[in-house]
Amino acid sequence: MSKVNRTIGVLVATAALTIGFVSPALATPPNIPSAATAKSELAGLTVATEGSMTGYSRDLFPHWITQSGSCNTREAVLKRDGTNVVTDSSCAATSGRWFSPYDGATWTAASDVDIDHIVPLAQAWRSGANSWTTPQRQAFANDMSGPQLIAVTDNVNQSKGDQDPGTWKPPLTSYYCTYAKMWVHTKYRYNLKTDSAEKAALTSMLSTC
């Protein structure tokens, strides 16, 4: 899809949502905590300056491993977060609809959708994952038991990169609360550190809940 067509697609999807022609299936990862719990967990995170990228490689976080049958993690999240998702014999999505809560866009091609690590792999590395074993990093990169993976618009995910909330937030301010709750809970579960700017941004985002 060209960037022009992609932009048109976003506008059409947004308009359809506005006037009620589309009933989106909001991507909702499991075990998102309440705002009160997230605030408590945020208070419990260790505040420290981010570490370096020395030694980092995405290969140190083996991702998109097999989840069941022929389905890998990406395919499993696409099925979980989409509506009317049809897959072929290799578990690749051939049709469906995906609503990205980051920007409010709806997509009908899986190729337009990325699976975002709420806490990016490189950000986790700088926050303590550099000391983990490879199996620990693999579990983090493929974690479907908590709110760490979500299907979103590919361009939006790519604009996020490895940034934390101190420098990047979802385009839709209405999603700040949910995003912050997912981010904090993931860091809390994995005992990852936060820096002061990141904590300040998360505190502000949780105040919108």
Disulfide bonds with the S-S distance in Angstrom:
Cys71-Cys91 1.92
Cys177-Cys209 2.04
